[in-house]
């Protein structure tokens, strides 16, 4: 599901924690419900960002390397990529984890708030209070428990939004940026991409629109958007396909409208990105 050195993998392989439910949401995103008791855990510079909310219990969970402070039901923990921490669990508690890769979180930050991806900052947080974010993570827990992928994606989007809108936990770095795309150029490129998703988009077109060489466009785009032009366009195509799958159009028509050469091409790429097929995704929407 995730990289071998992620918090998810550490809990799976090196602890007494019981994984109750899990959902792979594709694009470096996943959620899991856990239960643990009478354990001791250490995370060493884990890959990706982990957002945790205690659902039940937690008073017997202490962070040893932060003055032995302990949790409570509703407590929020944020473990940014590269962070290390040590924990002791004495009582049984249930918690939900949201895992997001650094590249995906930067892409979401850039797209959602029209900001340069390098401005994103995720401070480490232990047992914080953030009712809106905790509420969204609670919704994610319910969606994960029921296996409802669409609900989980909506809860993930809400969680990220609340994170970045809360000045205590997310926001922007106060730095002077060098390189990258000017905000107006970035917006112009994104508007062009969205208007042309139904057809092939070339790097040369994007470079011409930005007034850069293809080499520099690719580099500057990756700096500002957190992902390469190809990765960005593929995510936009898949996002459009997701929205269209909520309707009744045949999947072959959706494939064409989203710029895929055939239904099989859409199916292959959709499964690569999201972990499921368009047909299965649509069935999940219908059931919910």
Backbone as CSV, one residue per row, in Angstrom:
resi,resn,N_x,N_y,N_z,CA_x,CA_y,CA_z,C_x,C_y,C_z
1,UNK,0.825,-1.205,0.000,0.000,0.000,0.000,0.864,1.262,0.000
2,UNK,1.870,1.297,0.872,2.719,2.467,0.999,4.173,2.043,1.104
3,UNK,5.059,3.028,1.082,6.495,2.762,1.121,6.875,1.979,2.379
4,UNK,7.919,1.195,2.261,8.323,0.306,3.356,8.686,1.051,4.628
5,UNK,9.106,2.305,4.523,9.506,3.041,5.716,8.426,4.016,6.189
6,UNK,7.186,3.813,5.764,6.100,4.675,6.191,5.629,4.283,7.587
7,UNK,4.848,5.160,8.221,4.266,4.851,9.525,3.366,3.623,9.408
8,UNK,2.612,3.545,8.331,1.738,2.383,8.103,2.540,1.086,8.136
9,UNK,3.647,1.058,7.416,4.455,-0.157,7.349,5.093,-0.476,8.685
10,UNK,5.510,0.550,9.415,6.111,0.322,10.730,5.097,-0.285,11.691
11,UNK,3.874,0.236,11.677,2.832,-0.318,12.536,2.498,-1.751,12.139
12,UNK,2.502,-2.015,10.826,2.155,-3.346,10.345,3.205,-4.382,10.718
13,UNK,4.474,-3.975,10.693,5.551,-4.957,10.834,6.216,-4.975,12.199
14,UNK,6.180,-3.857,12.923,7.016,-3.754,14.122,6.255,-3.382,15.373
15,UNK,4.974,-3.694,15.437,4.204,-3.345,16.627,3.149,-4.414,16.890
16,UNK,2.463,-4.244,17.996,1.363,-5.139,18.348,0.033,-4.595,17.851
17,UNK,0.063,-3.505,17.123,-1.164,-2.867,16.664,-1.955,-3.788,15.738
18,UNK,-3.266,-3.753,15.888,-4.164,-4.528,15.036,-4.795,-3.589,14.005
19,UNK,-4.596,-3.903,12.737,-5.218,-3.103,11.678,-6.650,-3.585,11.486
20,UNK,-7.616,-2.719,11.769,-9.024,-3.100,11.692,-9.575,-2.965,10.279
21,UNK,-9.228,-1.875,9.624,-9.690,-1.622,8.253,-8.651,-0.735,7.566
22,UNK,-8.612,-0.793,6.256,-7.699,0.063,5.500,-8.253,0.297,4.103
23,UNK,-7.939,1.456,3.540,-8.322,1.785,2.172,-7.121,2.397,1.471
24,UNK,-6.752,1.839,0.332,-5.738,2.449,-0.527,-6.474,3.373,-1.476
25,UNK,-6.242,4.676,-1.369,-6.953,5.662,-2.162,-6.167,6.116,-3.382
26,UNK,-5.048,5.433,-3.671,-4.250,5.777,-4.836,-3.529,7.098,-4.682
27,UNK,-2.660,7.399,-5.626,-1.932,8.672,-5.676,-1.158,8.948,-4.389
28,UNK,-0.638,7.893,-3.758,0.133,8.084,-2.541,-0.705,8.438,-1.338
29,UNK,-1.999,8.023,-1.338,-2.909,8.343,-0.244,-3.533,7.050,0.277
30,UNK,-3.729,6.959,1.567,-4.353,5.778,2.155,-4.884,6.139,3.534
31,UNK,-5.790,5.308,4.024,-6.316,5.487,5.379,-6.343,4.132,6.057
32,UNK,-6.306,4.150,7.394,-6.348,2.895,8.142,-6.900,3.152,9.532
33,UNK,-7.650,2.179,10.037,-8.118,2.173,11.414,-7.295,1.168,12.197
34,UNK,-6.829,1.570,13.365,-5.941,0.732,14.169,-6.473,0.609,15.598
35,UNK,-6.055,-0.460,16.244,-6.259,-0.627,17.684,-4.941,-1.121,18.274
36,UNK,-4.541,-0.527,19.374,-3.281,-0.944,19.970,-3.376,-0.868,21.497
37,UNK,-2.539,-1.646,22.169,-2.468,-1.618,23.633,-1.163,-2.261,24.072
38,UNK,-0.640,-1.801,25.207,0.556,-2.375,25.821,1.668,-2.592,24.784
39,UNK,2.116,-1.493,24.243,3.100,-1.543,23.161,4.055,-0.366,23.302
40,UNK,5.114,-0.411,22.559,6.094,0.676,22.494,6.534,0.796,21.043
41,UNK,6.467,2.008,20.505,6.757,2.217,19.088,7.741,3.373,18.909
42,UNK,8.591,3.214,17.902,9.458,4.322,17.488,9.422,4.424,15.975
43,UNK,9.179,5.628,15.484,9.200,5.898,14.047,10.477,6.684,13.736
44,UNK,11.215,6.212,12.739,12.476,6.856,12.366,12.361,7.453,10.967
45,UNK,12.256,8.784,10.904,12.270,9.519,9.651,11.390,8.843,8.595
46,UNK,10.141,8.662,8.937,9.202,7.955,8.059,8.930,8.742,6.786
47,UNK,8.675,8.023,5.722,8.289,8.638,4.448,6.835,9.078,4.511
48,UNK,6.526,10.177,3.855,5.153,10.642,3.774,4.687,11.315,5.051
49,UNK,3.530,11.966,4.957,2.923,12.675,6.084,1.807,11.810,6.673
50,UNK,1.728,11.746,7.989,0.702,10.961,8.676,-0.108,11.870,9.587
51,UNK,-1.438,11.819,9.431,-2.364,12.591,10.259,-3.180,11.594,11.065
52,UNK,-3.182,11.766,12.374,-3.785,10.787,13.279,-4.807,11.449,14.189
53,UNK,-5.925,10.756,14.409,-6.923,11.231,15.355,-7.345,10.061,16.234
54,UNK,-7.330,10.268,17.540,-7.728,9.220,18.475,-9.255,9.146,18.525
55,UNK,-9.784,7.966,18.293,-11.231,7.768,18.240,-11.806,7.305,19.572
56,UNK,-11.055,6.460,20.251,-11.502,5.896,21.537,-10.283,5.690,22.412
57,UNK,-10.359,6.138,23.665,-9.217,6.000,24.554,-8.096,6.955,24.170
58,UNK,-6.892,6.621,24.625,-5.734,7.455,24.322,-5.070,8.035,25.552
59,UNK,-5.784,8.001,26.698,-5.192,8.540,27.928,-3.963,7.749,28.354
60,UNK,-3.877,6.495,27.921,-2.720,5.674,28.262,-1.656,5.662,27.186
61,UNK,-1.775,6.564,26.221,-0.776,6.677,25.156,0.091,7.902,25.413
62,UNK,1.398,7.692,25.544,2.309,8.782,25.856,3.361,8.914,24.757
63,UNK,3.741,10.151,24.474,4.894,10.378,23.614,6.103,10.587,24.513
64,UNK,6.989,9.616,24.521,8.097,9.596,25.475,9.125,10.678,25.182
65,UNK,9.393,10.939,23.908,10.445,11.898,23.559,9.935,13.334,23.538
66,UNK,8.727,13.564,24.073,8.191,14.929,24.127,7.668,15.234,25.529
67,UNK,8.386,14.743,26.542,8.003,15.026,27.914,6.924,14.129,28.461
68,UNK,6.729,12.976,27.829,5.755,11.983,28.296,4.335,12.521,28.360
69,UNK,3.985,13.434,27.449,2.606,13.911,27.398,1.703,12.801,26.877
70,UNK,0.435,12.821,27.275,-0.457,11.727,26.894,-1.673,12.267,26.147
71,UNK,-2.349,11.350,25.454,-3.450,11.736,24.595,-4.811,11.641,25.249
72,UNK,-5.853,11.772,24.428,-7.240,11.695,24.865,-8.104,11.476,23.617
73,UNK,-9.348,11.048,23.763,-10.213,10.886,22.599,-10.396,12.216,21.867
74,UNK,-10.144,12.226,20.571,-10.231,13.449,19.788,-8.907,14.149,19.596
75,UNK,-7.849,13.658,20.237,-6.527,14.292,20.103,-5.998,14.126,18.676
76,UNK,-5.366,15.170,18.186,-4.791,15.183,16.833,-3.275,15.080,16.912
77,UNK,-2.697,14.221,16.088,-1.241,14.144,15.937,-0.893,14.273,14.466
78,UNK,0.128,15.062,14.173,0.627,15.207,12.805,2.096,14.829,12.801
79,UNK,2.430,13.833,11.984,3.806,13.375,11.837,4.261,13.681,10.415
80,UNK,4.952,14.809,10.208,5.384,15.171,8.858,6.443,14.203,8.333
81,UNK,6.632,14.230,7.044,7.663,13.392,6.445,9.022,13.707,7.081
82,UNK,9.744,12.649,7.432,11.072,12.811,8.003,11.098,12.946,9.508
83,UNK,9.919,13.029,10.146,9.880,13.183,11.599,10.127,11.843,12.287
84,UNK,10.691,11.905,13.486,10.904,10.714,14.315,10.203,10.918,15.653
85,UNK,9.734,9.832,16.244,9.043,9.946,17.533,9.015,8.592,18.220
86,UNK,8.812,8.623,19.545,8.765,7.390,20.329,7.532,7.418,21.233
87,UNK,6.813,6.295,21.280,5.520,6.235,21.944,5.436,5.017,22.859
88,UNK,4.691,5.186,23.955,4.386,4.075,24.846,2.874,3.998,25.031
89,UNK,2.315,2.797,24.873,0.875,2.585,24.984,0.614,1.635,26.138
90,UNK,-0.181,2.073,27.105,-0.473,1.217,28.258,-1.916,0.731,28.268
91,UNK,-2.836,1.486,27.681,-4.241,1.082,27.623,-4.669,0.917,26.169
92,UNK,-5.763,0.214,25.957,-6.287,0.020,24.607,-6.863,1.327,24.063
93,UNK,-6.535,1.646,22.818,-7.138,2.808,22.170,-7.261,2.547,20.672
94,UNK,-8.248,3.209,20.052,-8.491,3.116,18.613,-8.142,4.454,17.977
95,UNK,-7.575,4.406,16.773,-7.213,5.644,16.103,-7.281,5.460,14.593
96,UNK,-7.459,6.574,13.892,-7.474,6.579,12.431,-6.231,7.297,11.945
97,UNK,-5.654,6.784,10.879,-4.508,7.407,10.231,-4.863,7.775,8.792
98,UNK,-4.452,8.953,8.398,-4.485,9.364,6.996,-3.041,9.510,6.545
99,UNK,-2.681,8.815,5.476,-1.324,8.855,4.945,-1.344,9.559,3.586
100,UNK,-0.455,10.537,3.413,-0.357,11.249,2.136,1.124,11.453,1.815
101,UNK,1.526,11.088,0.606,2.917,11.293,0.205,3.212,12.781,0.123
102,UNK,4.478,13.137,0.241,4.855,14.546,0.186,4.509,15.153,-1.168
103,UNK,4.761,14.427,-2.234,4.466,14.944,-3.571,2.978,15.196,-3.743
104,UNK,2.151,14.260,-3.292,0.700,14.427,-3.434,0.186,15.566,-2.571
105,UNK,0.701,15.712,-1.356,0.224,16.787,-0.488,0.620,18.149,-1.049
106,UNK,1.802,18.239,-1.625,2.209,19.505,-2.242,1.344,19.822,-3.461
107,UNK,1.001,18.786,-4.227,0.117,19.000,-5.375,-1.239,19.510,-4.904
108,UNK,-1.799,18.888,-3.860,-3.091,19.311,-3.340,-3.027,20.742,-2.806
109,UNK,-1.946,21.069,-2.102,-1.768,22.420,-1.582,-1.745,23.433,-2.722
110,UNK,-0.957,23.130,-3.758,-0.813,24.053,-4.880,-2.127,24.242,-5.624
111,UNK,-2.834,23.142,-5.888,-4.077,23.215,-6.646,-5.199,23.853,-5.827
112,UNK,-5.313,23.483,-4.570,-6.430,23.947,-3.762,-6.335,25.431,-3.445
113,UNK,-5.127,25.910,-3.180,-4.968,27.279,-2.713,-4.237,28.181,-3.701
114,UNK,-3.960,27.652,-4.912,-3.299,28.446,-5.944,-2.016,29.070,-5.408
115,UNK,-1.206,28.224,-4.780,0.058,28.667,-4.202,1.189,27.797,-4.727
116,UNK,2.385,28.328,-4.688,3.562,27.556,-5.058,3.737,26.409,-4.076
117,UNK,3.968,25.203,-4.582,4.051,24.011,-3.734,5.161,24.108,-2.700
118,UNK,6.194,24.885,-2.988,7.320,24.988,-2.059,6.976,25.797,-0.804
119,UNK,5.825,26.481,-0.825,5.405,27.264,0.337,4.736,26.404,1.407
120,UNK,4.419,25.167,1.086,3.723,24.317,2.047,4.602,24.019,3.255
121,UNK,4.002,24.100,4.430,4.704,23.734,5.657,3.759,22.895,6.508
122,UNK,4.259,21.776,7.022,3.476,20.891,7.879,4.222,20.742,9.205
123,UNK,3.836,21.473,10.232,4.550,21.380,11.514,4.164,20.114,12.266
124,UNK,5.124,19.533,12.952,4.850,18.369,13.769,3.940,18.774,14.927
125,UNK,2.918,17.970,15.186,1.940,18.274,16.229,1.663,17.023,17.049
126,UNK,1.701,17.148,18.357,1.407,16.029,19.249,0.266,16.414,20.177
127,UNK,-0.848,15.721,20.048,-2.032,15.917,20.889,-2.543,17.359,20.796
128,UNK,-2.816,17.783,19.578,-3.395,19.095,19.367,-4.911,19.040,19.368
129,UNK,-5.530,20.221,19.453,-6.990,20.333,19.393,-7.359,21.065,18.114
130,UNK,-8.098,20.389,17.243,-8.565,20.971,15.993,-9.892,20.298,15.649
131,UNK,-11.007,20.794,16.215,-12.292,20.120,16.065,-12.709,19.854,14.619
132,UNK,-12.488,20.824,13.723,-12.912,20.621,12.331,-12.083,19.544,11.652
133,UNK,-10.777,19.597,11.848,-9.917,18.578,11.258,-10.195,17.217,11.882
134,UNK,-10.380,17.176,13.190,-10.696,15.914,13.860,-12.028,15.364,13.364
135,UNK,-13.000,16.260,13.119,-14.288,15.820,12.594,-14.162,15.201,11.207
136,UNK,-13.332,15.822,10.354,-13.123,15.276,9.013,-12.414,13.928,9.075
137,UNK,-11.452,13.796,9.995,-10.769,12.514,10.154,-11.725,11.466,10.734
138,UNK,-12.674,11.905,11.562,-13.698,10.987,12.045,-14.562,10.476,10.904
139,UNK,-14.895,11.364,9.953,-15.632,10.940,8.767,-14.805,9.954,7.941
140,UNK,-13.513,10.214,7.861,-12.624,9.293,7.137,-12.633,7.923,7.805
141,UNK,-12.659,7.907,9.133,-12.695,6.638,9.860,-13.957,5.849,9.512
142,UNK,-15.099,6.536,9.478,-16.353,5.856,9.143,-16.321,5.335,7.712
143,UNK,-15.797,6.133,6.799,-15.729,5.706,5.402,-14.791,4.511,5.245
144,UNK,-13.688,4.535,5.971,-12.732,3.427,5.907,-13.355,2.162,6.468
145,UNK,-14.086,2.309,7.556,-14.741,1.156,8.189,-15.755,0.523,7.235
146,UNK,-16.476,1.342,6.483,-17.510,0.826,5.588,-16.980,0.494,4.198
147,UNK,-15.712,0.850,3.932,-15.137,0.585,2.617,-15.676,1.496,1.532
148,UNK,-16.222,2.655,1.907,-16.818,3.594,0.964,-15.742,4.526,0.429
149,UNK,-15.287,4.247,-0.761,-14.157,4.967,-1.341,-14.471,6.438,-1.610
150,UNK,-15.646,6.703,-2.192,-16.014,8.082,-2.511,-16.107,8.919,-1.240
151,UNK,-16.746,8.380,-0.222,-16.865,9.070,1.065,-15.481,9.340,1.645
152,UNK,-14.597,8.347,1.523,-13.233,8.504,2.030,-12.503,9.618,1.291
153,UNK,-12.674,9.685,-0.027,-12.020,10.739,-0.803,-12.546,12.114,-0.403
154,UNK,-13.851,12.204,-0.180,-14.427,13.478,0.245,-13.912,13.882,1.628
155,UNK,-13.806,12.907,2.522,-13.290,13.188,3.865,-11.823,13.585,3.803
156,UNK,-11.073,12.958,2.919,-9.659,13.312,2.747,-9.536,14.764,2.273
157,UNK,-10.340,15.126,1.274,-10.313,16.487,0.754,-10.656,17.492,1.849
158,UNK,-11.675,17.166,2.655,-12.052,18.054,3.757,-10.932,18.151,4.788
159,UNK,-10.280,17.035,5.077,-9.189,17.034,6.059,-8.057,17.947,5.607
160,UNK,-7.668,17.818,4.339,-6.578,18.643,3.812,-6.974,20.118,3.838
161,UNK,-8.232,20.404,3.474,-8.694,21.790,3.502,-8.639,22.382,4.901
162,UNK,-9.147,21.650,5.894,-9.121,22.148,7.278,-7.686,22.297,7.786
163,UNK,-6.819,21.382,7.368,-5.422,21.450,7.781,-4.789,22.763,7.338
164,UNK,-4.929,23.086,6.058,-4.241,24.253,5.532,-4.923,25.562,5.926
165,UNK,-6.204,25.500,6.269,-6.895,26.715,6.680,-6.692,27.038,8.157
166,UNK,-6.190,26.071,8.915,-5.921,26.289,10.335,-4.497,26.822,10.484
167,UNK,-4.332,28.076,10.906,-2.985,28.674,10.970,-2.046,27.970,11.940
168,UNK,-2.591,27.162,12.842,-1.730,26.467,13.800,-1.048,25.254,13.187
169,UNK,-1.680,24.652,12.183,-1.197,23.355,11.712,-0.739,23.353,10.254
170,UNK,-1.204,24.243,9.458,-0.793,24.248,8.055,-0.680,25.665,7.554
171,UNK,-0.047,25.857,6.435,0.071,27.201,5.895,1.240,27.329,4.953
172,UNK,1.855,28.496,4.982,2.914,28.796,4.030,4.196,29.191,4.746
173,UNK,5.301,28.863,4.126,6.598,29.282,4.627,6.830,30.751,4.281
174,UNK,7.444,31.459,5.178,7.826,32.845,4.918,9.223,32.833,4.303
175,UNK,9.276,32.509,3.018,10.559,32.425,2.333,10.476,33.187,1.015
176,UNK,11.633,33.556,0.515,11.732,34.148,-0.813,12.033,33.035,-1.803
177,UNK,11.145,32.850,-2.764,11.300,31.759,-3.723,12.144,32.198,-4.905
178,UNK,12.973,31.301,-5.356,13.755,31.528,-6.561,13.391,30.449,-7.567
179,UNK,13.272,30.844,-8.814,12.874,29.882,-9.825,11.384,29.609,-9.740
180,UNK,10.934,28.576,-10.400,9.515,28.265,-10.399,8.749,29.168,-11.344
181,UNK,7.441,28.971,-11.371,6.574,29.730,-12.267,5.978,30.930,-11.546
182,UNK,5.850,32.011,-12.245,5.123,33.151,-11.692,3.672,32.733,-11.497
183,UNK,2.995,33.264,-10.459,1.609,32.862,-10.198,0.695,32.989,-11.411
184,UNK,0.825,34.075,-12.164,-0.043,34.264,-13.332,0.235,33.215,-14.395
185,UNK,1.497,32.851,-14.555,1.857,31.826,-15.549,1.335,30.471,-15.102
186,UNK,1.465,30.171,-13.806,0.965,28.899,-13.297,-0.534,28.773,-13.524
187,UNK,-1.267,29.844,-13.218,-2.716,29.811,-13.414,-3.065,29.658,-14.891
188,UNK,-2.315,30.343,-15.756,-2.595,30.254,-17.190,-2.373,28.832,-17.707
189,UNK,-1.324,28.194,-17.240,-1.039,26.819,-17.654,-2.133,25.858,-17.170
190,UNK,-2.564,26.026,-15.917,-3.588,25.134,-15.368,-4.911,25.325,-16.109
191,UNK,-5.275,26.571,-16.399,-6.502,26.828,-17.153,-6.425,26.197,-18.543
192,UNK,-5.268,26.297,-19.176,-5.100,25.683,-20.496,-5.222,24.168,-20.411
193,UNK,-4.565,23.576,-19.431,-4.628,22.117,-19.266,-6.065,21.663,-19.074
194,UNK,-6.811,22.338,-18.208,-8.197,21.948,-17.951,-9.064,22.070,-19.200
195,UNK,-8.758,23.037,-20.050,-9.567,23.234,-21.268,-9.202,22.238,-22.366
196,UNK,-8.066,21.554,-22.206,-7.582,20.680,-23.279,-7.457,19.217,-22.847
197,UNK,-8.091,18.845,-21.745,-7.946,17.476,-21.244,-8.491,16.430,-22.205
198,UNK,-9.378,16.831,-23.101,-9.985,15.875,-24.021,-9.033,15.445,-25.144
199,UNK,-7.875,16.093,-25.239,-6.938,15.786,-26.334,-5.516,15.657,-25.816
200,UNK,-4.616,15.323,-26.699,-3.208,15.235,-26.337,-2.654,16.625,-26.039
201,UNK,-1.951,16.759,-24.947,-1.297,18.012,-24.569,0.207,17.774,-24.627
202,UNK,0.918,18.612,-25.345,2.350,18.413,-25.497,3.138,19.351,-24.590
203,UNK,4.334,18.923,-24.260,5.222,19.759,-23.455,5.575,21.029,-24.213
204,UNK,5.689,20.919,-25.533,6.007,22.090,-26.349,4.907,23.149,-26.250
205,UNK,3.643,22.715,-26.236,2.535,23.665,-26.089,2.642,24.410,-24.760
206,UNK,2.906,23.664,-23.688,2.994,24.276,-22.373,4.179,25.232,-22.295
207,UNK,5.298,24.825,-22.887,6.495,25.665,-22.861,6.264,26.965,-23.623
208,UNK,5.609,26.858,-24.773,5.314,28.054,-25.575,4.400,28.997,-24.809
209,UNK,3.393,28.439,-24.155,2.452,29.247,-23.385,3.150,29.965,-22.231
210,UNK,4.152,29.301,-21.635,4.870,29.885,-20.499,6.039,30.755,-20.932
211,UNK,6.413,30.703,-22.220,7.558,31.467,-22.687,8.881,30.911,-22.208
212,UNK,8.956,29.566,-22.075,10.157,28.899,-21.592,10.545,27.782,-22.548
213,UNK,11.783,27.317,-22.424,12.165,26.112,-23.152,11.464,24.920,-22.503
214,UNK,11.378,23.810,-23.219,10.720,22.625,-22.677,11.449,22.142,-21.413
215,UNK,12.779,22.197,-21.444,13.566,21.757,-20.282,13.233,22.607,-19.062
216,UNK,13.236,23.939,-19.237,12.979,24.824,-18.101,11.520,24.771,-17.665
217,UNK,10.606,24.604,-18.617,9.200,24.488,-18.242,8.990,23.292,-17.319
218,UNK,9.564,22.160,-17.703,9.378,20.953,-16.898,9.929,21.147,-15.490
219,UNK,11.103,21.757,-15.393,11.728,21.966,-14.087,10.925,22.964,-13.249
220,UNK,10.557,24.088,-13.841,9.841,25.119,-13.097,8.441,24.653,-12.699
221,UNK,7.790,23.909,-13.570,6.462,23.395,-13.265,6.521,22.454,-12.062
222,UNK,7.507,21.571,-12.053,7.643,20.618,-10.942,7.910,21.336,-9.631
223,UNK,8.707,22.406,-9.662,8.985,23.174,-8.453,7.715,23.810,-7.905
224,UNK,6.924,24.425,-8.781,5.777,25.207,-8.340,4.528,24.383,-8.054
225,UNK,4.370,23.270,-8.753,3.139,22.479,-8.620,3.352,21.192,-7.834
226,UNK,4.593,20.878,-7.493,4.863,19.703,-6.686,4.845,18.395,-7.443
227,UNK,4.637,18.449,-8.749,4.568,17.248,-9.571,4.910,17.648,-11.004
228,UNK,5.382,16.696,-11.807,5.766,16.989,-13.182,4.535,17.351,-14.014
229,UNK,4.729,18.004,-15.174,3.575,18.284,-16.039,2.796,17.019,-16.389
230,UNK,3.495,15.935,-16.704,2.802,14.681,-17.040,1.973,14.191,-15.859
231,UNK,2.559,14.198,-14.661,1.836,13.748,-13.485,0.647,14.640,-13.168
232,UNK,0.827,15.941,-13.355,-0.257,16.891,-13.096,-1.418,16.644,-14.047
233,UNK,-1.106,16.515,-15.328,-2.153,16.298,-16.335,-2.871,14.976,-16.085
234,UNK,-2.126,13.937,-15.739,-2.763,12.645,-15.476,-3.705,12.742,-14.283
235,UNK,-3.295,13.454,-13.238,-4.175,13.630,-12.087,-5.441,14.382,-12.460
236,UNK,-5.332,15.401,-13.302,-6.510,16.149,-13.745,-7.429,15.261,-14.581
237,UNK,-6.842,14.414,-15.428,-7.666,13.506,-16.246,-8.426,12.532,-15.344
238,UNK,-7.724,11.976,-14.369,-8.360,11.011,-13.467,-9.415,11.696,-12.613
239,UNK,-9.145,12.905,-12.145,-10.132,13.639,-11.356,-11.398,13.905,-12.170
240,UNK,-11.222,14.278,-13.436,-12.394,14.494,-14.294,-13.147,13.184,-14.498
241,UNK,-12.420,12.099,-14.707,-13.066,10.797,-14.883,-13.865,10.429,-13.634
242,UNK,-13.310,10.680,-12.466,-14.044,10.408,-11.216,-15.388,11.138,-11.198
243,UNK,-15.346,12.419,-11.525,-16.582,13.210,-11.490,-17.591,12.691,-12.511
244,UNK,-17.112,12.341,-13.685,-18.010,11.871,-14.738,-18.583,10.495,-14.420
245,UNK,-17.848,9.702,-13.669,-18.341,8.374,-13.295,-19.519,8.448,-12.334
246,UNK,-19.768,9.614,-11.764,-20.942,9.789,-10.924,-22.211,9.881,-11.759
247,UNK,-22.046,10.106,-13.058,-23.192,10.164,-13.964,-23.441,8.834,-14.643
248,UNK,-24.081,8.901,-15.802,-24.501,7.670,-16.487,-23.828,7.492,-17.846
249,UNK,-22.936,8.385,-18.217,-22.275,8.254,-19.514,-21.498,6.951,-19.610
250,UNK,-21.489,6.314,-20.767,-20.687,5.096,-20.947,-19.212,5.378,-20.675
251,UNK,-18.523,4.406,-20.141,-17.121,4.596,-19.772,-16.270,4.918,-20.997
252,UNK,-16.633,4.369,-22.147,-15.879,4.674,-23.369,-15.959,6.166,-23.695
253,UNK,-17.120,6.778,-23.487,-17.263,8.210,-23.745,-16.488,9.032,-22.715
254,UNK,-16.494,8.568,-21.486,-15.718,9.249,-20.443,-14.234,9.209,-20.792
255,UNK,-13.769,8.069,-21.267,-12.362,7.938,-21.654,-11.998,8.971,-22.709
256,UNK,-12.850,9.118,-23.712,-12.584,10.088,-24.779,-12.607,11.514,-24.246
257,UNK,-13.576,11.836,-23.393,-13.699,13.195,-22.860,-12.526,13.569,-21.959
258,UNK,-11.866,12.566,-21.400,-10.745,12.818,-20.486,-9.382,12.663,-21.155
259,UNK,-9.381,12.443,-22.461,-8.122,12.411,-23.191,-7.419,11.071,-23.252
260,UNK,-8.139,9.992,-22.945,-7.548,8.661,-23.044,-7.856,8.081,-24.420
261,UNK,-6.933,7.301,-24.928,-7.061,6.802,-26.298,-8.156,5.761,-26.450
262,UNK,-8.535,5.102,-25.357,-9.552,4.061,-25.410,-10.061,3.780,-24.002
263,UNK,-11.123,3.000,-23.903,-11.640,2.615,-22.589,-10.615,1.796,-21.823
264,UNK,-9.897,0.925,-22.530,-8.885,0.098,-21.858,-7.742,0.956,-21.338
265,UNK,-7.400,2.033,-22.086,-6.359,2.948,-21.623,-6.793,3.637,-20.332
266,UNK,-8.046,4.123,-20.310,-8.576,4.741,-19.090,-8.563,3.744,-17.935
267,UNK,-9.023,2.533,-18.201,-9.091,1.522,-17.144,-7.711,1.247,-16.568
268,UNK,-6.730,1.113,-17.454,-5.370,0.817,-16.999,-4.804,1.949,-16.156
269,UNK,-4.944,3.186,-16.613,-4.381,4.319,-15.891,-5.186,4.620,-14.620
270,UNK,-6.505,4.464,-14.683,-7.339,4.698,-13.509,-6.961,3.738,-12.392
271,UNK,-6.740,2.488,-12.758,-6.360,1.500,-11.740,-4.965,1.773,-11.206
272,UNK,-4.049,2.206,-12.077,-2.690,2.533,-11.633,-2.699,3.667,-10.609
273,UNK,-3.520,4.683,-10.864,-3.543,5.861,-10.008,-4.372,5.637,-8.744
274,UNK,-5.552,5.021,-8.897,-6.488,4.931,-7.778,-6.523,3.564,-7.111
275,UNK,-6.020,2.548,-7.778,-6.054,1.214,-7.197,-7.321,0.441,-7.495
276,UNK,-8.232,1.019,-8.285,-9.469,0.332,-8.651,-9.823,0.670,-10.095
277,UNK,-10.765,-0.045,-10.679,-11.155,0.202,-12.064,-12.310,1.204,-12.111
278,UNK,-12.526,1.844,-13.265,-13.676,2.754,-13.375,-15.004,2.067,-13.081
279,UNK,-15.167,0.834,-13.542,-16.425,0.108,-13.302,-16.633,-0.127,-11.811
280,UNK,-15.583,-0.562,-11.124,-15.698,-0.809,-9.688,-15.927,0.494,-8.942
281,UNK,-15.288,1.554,-9.373,-15.472,2.860,-8.741,-16.919,3.308,-8.878
282,UNK,-17.485,3.152,-10.076,-18.883,3.525,-10.301,-19.828,2.686,-9.467
283,UNK,-19.565,1.396,-9.350,-20.412,0.530,-8.536,-20.386,0.976,-7.079
284,UNK,-19.200,1.395,-6.610,-19.083,1.870,-5.236,-19.912,3.134,-5.011
285,UNK,-19.950,4.031,-6.005,-20.766,5.241,-5.910,-22.237,4.871,-5.854
286,UNK,-22.634,3.918,-6.686,-24.041,3.511,-6.753,-24.499,2.914,-5.430
287,UNK,-23.628,2.102,-4.800,-23.989,1.479,-3.523,-24.138,2.501,-2.415
288,UNK,-23.303,3.567,-2.479,-23.358,4.572,-1.424,-24.464,5.586,-1.654
